[in-house]
Amino acid sequence: MTHECCIEFYFKADELAKLLADNPNAKGIIISQQIVREKPKGAEHYVNIARIKARPHLAEESPTDSLRKTVTGGEETINGCPFPPGCTE
């Protein structure tokens, strides 16, 4: 049996366009996924939640800066949704 994984994230076009317009020096967009353990309101047990974000990759950013910003959320980001072709909230 092969070990494969396919993950799709959905970002709204207007939010991506605004993110790029607000950051004209961006070399691209970085997509990050962070799995966090949370206890939803009213739930008895903790669950793993995937947080998906997109942020601009700025020209002056080093790899260390990039990782720090991904983990700490150190700049403008937009939230994604793991349920293409649209989000269910």
ABEGO torsion letter per residue (X at the ends): XBBBBBBBBBBBAAAAAAAAAABAABAEBBBBBBBBBBBBBGBABBBBBBBBBBBBBBAABBAAAAAAAAAAGABBBBBBBABOABBBX
